[in-house]
Amino acid sequence: MTPLAHPRPVREAGAIDRHRFDSEIRPAREPVVLRGLAADWPAVQAGRGGAAAIVAYCKRFSHDRPVSAIVGDPAIHGRFFYNDDLTGMNFVRGVSPLDPFLDRLLRECERPTGYAMAVQSIPAPELLPGFTAENAIELVDDAVAPRLWLGNKLQVATHYDLMENVGIVVAGRRRFTLFPPDQVANLYMGPLEFTPAGTPTSFVDVTAPDLERFPRYAEAAQHAQAAVLEPGDALYIPFRWWHAVESLDEVNLFANYWWTPPQPPMLNPHDALLHALFSLRLLPEDQRLAWRAMFDHLVFQIHGDPVAHIPEAARGVLGTATPEKVRDARDALRHALDMRR
């Protein structure tokens, strides 16, 4: 069997300002490592002191409100995923006050094979009130609050985000393996509506891929990029780039900023996908191909502007999207769906 290709290193740009981020990094639509972007954060300084130091820093912001957490048996080896027969997950969800969670996190460090523990995607003002006042970046608007991810040695299965993402390693180290959106067919995506954490995940374990079960992953590996981030380093992940994440140290803290650039009023693309699954997927092949040509032309505009030859006033729904047109389209779809019940 041909060995898998090694991921190529993610491009690095160092610490940058907002202008360069908006004018150079984001338009390229490629992941970029921003080394040292948050090197001066007080939280990063604490994180460099090890597990006990970052736990002590987090306790400065402690509170009595329950915090959502997930815990997995030592047998999962830190990989949060489905259970073996896909009837549920291999971890359990619960709540805990922050301090007991942090204390147990430190106790698990002393065990050779401890429980996998994580607090995931909680807005910083809720998890650690006051964190954002001490730790901030200028690459995104102030209104975008970071979300915090706190846990021990873990593996997050390959998934994608529905927004752009800047993630910052605060404590511990993290390894990212990334794939461009067009590799979806080679990543063996799981269910849309039944997921470990919100968006679909790949069934392939990037740390030990099973090519007999998932042979097309060999092609995805040809396009993979990877990077290991130290405390203070950041990673820009463009919209819909698939990424697997490995937390490499006993206690890890990660902050990420999700945001969506301003857009004209529109319907939800995910809703369109669900509708297409039941209205197009089951058609005969010749009809699917005909609709594919129409979508390529009108929606994805692979041949350029499809309505340049039509005066604006006569373009109707093919013209500029306005709140009124979006409202009318939503009403028409709702009516059509109601009629088909």
C-alpha positions as a printed Julia matrix, in Angstrom:
341×3 Matrix{Float64}:
   0.0    0.0     0.0
   1.34   3.43   -0.95
   2.24   5.44    2.18
  -0.01   8.41    2.95
   1.29  11.8     1.97
   2.51  13.92    4.88
   0.54  17.14    5.32
   2.39  20.18    4.11
   3.03  22.91    6.68
   0.42  25.63    7.01
   1.73  28.93    5.69
   3.01  31.27    8.42
   2.72  35.03    8.56
   3.7   36.0    12.1
   1.85  38.63   14.09
  -0.07  41.01   11.8
  -2.39  44.01   12.04
  -6.06  44.31   11.08
  -5.34  45.93    7.71
  -3.06  43.14    6.55
  -5.48  40.53    7.87
  -8.41  41.97    5.9
  -6.48  42.87    2.74
  -4.09  39.92    2.42
  -4.84  36.96    4.69
  -8.61  36.56    4.38
  -8.87  37.15    0.59
  -6.4   34.28   -0.02
  -8.91  31.81    1.53
  -6.12  29.62    2.89
  -5.3   28.81    6.53
  -2.43  30.81    8.01
  -0.47  30.45   11.25
   0.0   33.76   13.04
   2.94  33.05   15.32
   3.03  35.05   18.52
  -0.17  36.97   17.82
  -1.23  36.77   21.49
   2.22  36.39   23.04
   1.63  39.31   25.4
  -1.69  38.06   26.78
  -1.6   37.62   30.58
  -3.42  34.31   30.08
  -0.69  33.12   27.7
   2.0   34.11   30.17
   0.22  32.01   32.79
  -0.24  29.16   30.32
   3.49  28.95   29.74
   3.87  28.13   33.41
   2.18  24.75   33.05
  -1.02  23.07   34.17
  -1.19  24.39   37.73
  -0.44  27.93   36.61
  -3.2   28.12   34.0
  -5.7   26.55   36.4
  -4.79  29.17   39.01
  -5.26  31.88   36.39
  -8.71  30.55   35.47
  -9.7   30.45   39.13
  -9.21  34.19   39.32
 -12.47  34.46   37.35
 -14.28  31.7    39.18
 -18.03  31.75   39.88
 -20.74  29.44   41.2
 -22.81  29.13   38.01
 -22.91  25.61   36.53
 -20.69  25.04   33.51
 -21.52  22.56   30.74
 -18.86  19.87   30.38
 -18.27  16.53   28.67
 -16.42  13.53   30.08
 -15.22  10.38   28.33
 -14.0    7.08   29.76
 -10.23   6.42   29.6
 -10.98   3.74   26.99
 -11.71   6.4    24.33
  -8.13   7.68   24.62
  -9.29  11.28   24.48
 -11.14  10.98   21.16
 -14.64  12.4    21.51
 -16.75  10.69   18.86
 -19.72   8.4    18.26
 -20.1    5.13   20.11
 -19.37   1.93   18.19
 -22.88   1.38   16.8
 -23.65   5.1    16.2
 -26.61   5.08   18.57
 -25.05   7.81   20.69
 -21.74   9.35   21.68
 -18.77   7.87   23.51
 -18.93  10.6    26.15
 -21.48  12.01   28.56
 -22.62  15.58   29.09
 -23.14  17.21   32.45
 -22.67  20.37   34.45
 -20.28  21.37   37.2
 -19.21  24.52   38.99
 -15.97  25.77   37.47
 -13.61  25.22   40.43
 -14.43  21.51   40.94
 -13.99  20.96   37.19
 -10.57  22.64   37.3
  -9.54  20.69   40.37
 -10.47  17.4    38.76
  -8.65  18.42   35.59
  -5.46  18.69   37.64
  -6.11  15.37   39.4
  -6.5   13.62   36.04
  -3.0   14.82   35.15
  -1.65  12.46   37.79
  -3.33   9.4    36.26
  -1.49   7.47   33.52
  -4.79   6.94   31.67
  -7.28   9.45   32.97
 -10.74  10.5    31.91
 -11.08  12.82   28.92
 -12.58  16.11   30.1
 -13.57  19.27   28.3
 -15.51  22.48   28.54
 -16.25  23.39   24.93
 -17.21  26.56   23.09
 -18.45  28.62   26.04
 -18.36  32.41   25.52
 -15.51  33.84   27.57
 -17.77  36.34   29.41
 -19.79  33.37   30.7
 -16.98  30.96   31.53
 -14.3   33.39   32.76
 -15.84  36.85   33.34
 -13.09  39.42   32.96
 -10.97  37.28   30.62
 -11.67  39.46   27.58
 -10.69  42.64   29.44
  -7.16  41.27   29.83
  -6.84  39.31   26.59
  -7.92  40.68   23.22
  -6.9   40.89   19.56
  -7.55  43.59   16.99
  -8.15  41.3    14.02
 -11.9   41.06   14.61
 -14.51  43.54   15.81
 -14.88  44.07   19.55
 -18.43  42.72   19.35
 -17.06  39.24   18.54
 -16.58  37.58   21.92
 -14.1   34.69   22.06
 -15.26  31.21   22.97
 -13.14  29.12   25.31
 -12.21  25.45   25.11
 -10.67  23.95   28.25
  -9.62  20.35   28.75
  -6.87  17.75   28.82
  -5.3   15.58   26.1
  -8.08  15.28   23.52
  -8.8   14.59   19.86
 -11.55  16.49   18.09
 -12.67  14.72   14.93
 -12.29  16.45   11.58
 -15.15  18.91   11.11
 -15.85  22.32    9.59
 -17.14  25.63   10.94
 -20.0   27.66    9.49
 -18.08  30.89   10.07
 -14.57  32.21    9.68
 -12.35  31.45   12.63
  -9.28  32.81   14.38
  -8.13  30.46   17.13
  -5.5   31.21   19.75
  -3.64  28.66   21.85
  -3.56  30.02   25.41
  -2.11  27.02   27.29
  -0.75  23.69   26.13
   0.01  22.87   22.51
  -2.4   22.0    19.71
  -1.9   20.18   16.43
  -4.24  21.1    13.57
  -4.72  19.06   10.4
  -6.7   20.92    7.75
  -8.37  20.04    4.45
  -9.93  22.38    1.86
 -13.71  22.3     1.4
 -13.5   20.46   -1.92
 -12.2   17.33   -0.14
 -15.61  16.59    1.39
 -16.09  13.46   -0.76
 -12.78  12.01    0.49
 -13.4   12.61    4.19
 -16.39  10.29    4.68
 -18.7   12.79    6.33
 -21.1   11.61    9.02
 -24.79  12.48    9.49
 -25.94  16.08    9.14
 -28.35  16.18   12.05
 -26.68  13.79   14.52
 -23.23  15.09   15.36
 -20.83  15.16   18.32
 -20.71  18.95   18.51
 -22.95  20.65   15.96
 -21.48  20.32   12.47
 -20.84  17.02   10.65
 -17.59  15.2    11.32
 -15.37  12.93    9.28
 -15.39   9.24   10.17
 -11.63   9.06    9.48
  -9.29   9.24   12.46
  -6.43  11.35   11.09
  -4.05   9.94   13.71
  -4.65   6.36   12.49
  -6.57   6.35    9.18
  -8.11   3.05    8.11
  -7.55   3.05    4.34
  -9.27  -0.29    3.85
 -12.49   1.19    5.16
 -11.89   4.73    3.88
  -9.71   4.4     0.75
 -10.52   7.86   -0.66
  -8.88   9.45    2.37
  -5.55   8.87    0.62
  -6.57  11.59   -1.84
  -7.62  13.94    0.98
  -4.21  13.43    2.58
  -2.61  14.77   -0.61
  -4.27  18.12    0.09
  -3.83  18.24    3.88
  -2.01  20.97    5.76
  -0.83  20.79    9.37
   0.63  22.94   12.1
   1.53  22.66   15.79
   0.74  25.8    17.76
   2.43  26.9    20.97
   0.91  29.23   23.59
   0.4   32.67   22.03
   0.21  31.33   18.46
  -2.94  31.76   16.4
  -4.45  30.08   13.36
  -6.8   31.58   10.8
  -9.24  28.96    9.45
 -11.34  30.1     6.48
 -15.02  29.28    6.1
 -15.78  25.56    5.69
 -12.17  24.35    5.87
 -12.21  20.93    7.52
  -9.92  20.59   10.53
  -8.98  17.97   13.11
  -7.57  19.16   16.43
  -5.33  17.36   18.9
  -4.63  18.84   22.35
  -1.14  17.66   23.19
  -0.62  18.57   26.86
  -2.21  17.69   30.18
  -4.18  20.95   30.47
  -5.08  23.03   27.42
  -6.93  26.31   27.0
  -7.94  27.62   23.59
  -9.79  30.78   22.58
 -11.43  31.16   19.21
 -13.28  33.96   17.45
 -16.07  32.98   15.07
 -17.66  35.59   12.88
 -19.49  36.02    9.6
 -18.7   39.02    7.38
 -21.64  41.34    6.7
 -23.88  39.88    4.02
 -27.02  40.95    2.17
 -30.29  39.57    3.54
 -30.68  35.99    2.43
 -32.08  32.6     3.3
 -30.02  30.0     5.14
 -27.78  27.91    2.84
 -28.13  24.9     5.14
 -31.9   25.02    4.69
 -31.35  24.99    0.93
 -29.14  21.91    1.3
 -31.78  20.06    3.3
 -34.42  20.95    0.73
 -32.14  19.81   -2.11
 -31.53  16.45   -0.41
 -35.24  15.63   -0.66
 -36.14  17.46   -3.88
 -33.13  16.69   -6.12
 -31.18  13.72   -4.82
 -33.83  11.12   -5.68
 -34.48  12.32   -9.23
 -33.35  10.22  -12.21
 -29.76  10.82  -13.22
 -30.58  12.78  -16.37
 -32.77  15.16  -14.38
 -30.12  15.59  -11.66
 -27.58  16.49  -14.32
 -29.94  19.03  -15.84
 -30.53  20.66  -12.45
 -26.79  20.57  -11.76
 -26.19  22.57  -14.92
 -28.82  25.1   -13.81
 -27.32  25.44  -10.33
 -23.81  25.77  -11.73
 -25.0   28.53  -14.03
 -27.34  30.52  -11.8
 -26.17  29.81   -8.24
 -22.45  29.08   -8.48
 -21.98  31.27  -11.57
 -19.16  29.19  -12.98
 -19.55  30.94  -16.35
 -19.62  34.47  -14.92
 -22.62  36.72  -14.38
 -25.6   34.73  -15.69
 -27.93  37.74  -16.03
 -25.65  40.46  -17.38
 -27.71  40.48  -20.58
 -30.99  41.21  -18.73
 -31.84  44.77  -17.65
 -31.82  45.1   -13.85
 -35.49  46.05  -13.7
 -36.44  42.82  -15.45
 -34.28  40.37  -13.51
 -36.75  39.52  -10.75
 -35.34  36.94   -8.34
 -32.24  36.73  -10.53
 -31.41  40.34   -9.69
 -30.06  42.06   -6.62
 -31.27  40.52   -3.36
 -33.37  42.89   -1.31
 -35.21  42.36    2.0
 -38.48  42.4     0.07
 -37.35  39.72   -2.4
 -36.04  37.53    0.42
 -39.34  37.92    2.28
 -41.32  37.04   -0.85
 -39.11  34.0    -1.54
 -39.49  32.8     2.05
 -43.26  33.21    1.87
 -43.38  31.33   -1.44
 -41.3   28.46   -0.04
 -43.42  28.28    3.1
 -46.58  28.15    0.99
 -45.15  25.47   -1.28
 -44.09  23.32    1.65
 -47.46  23.72    3.34
 -49.24  22.64    0.14
 -47.18  19.42    0.02
 -47.96  18.25    3.55
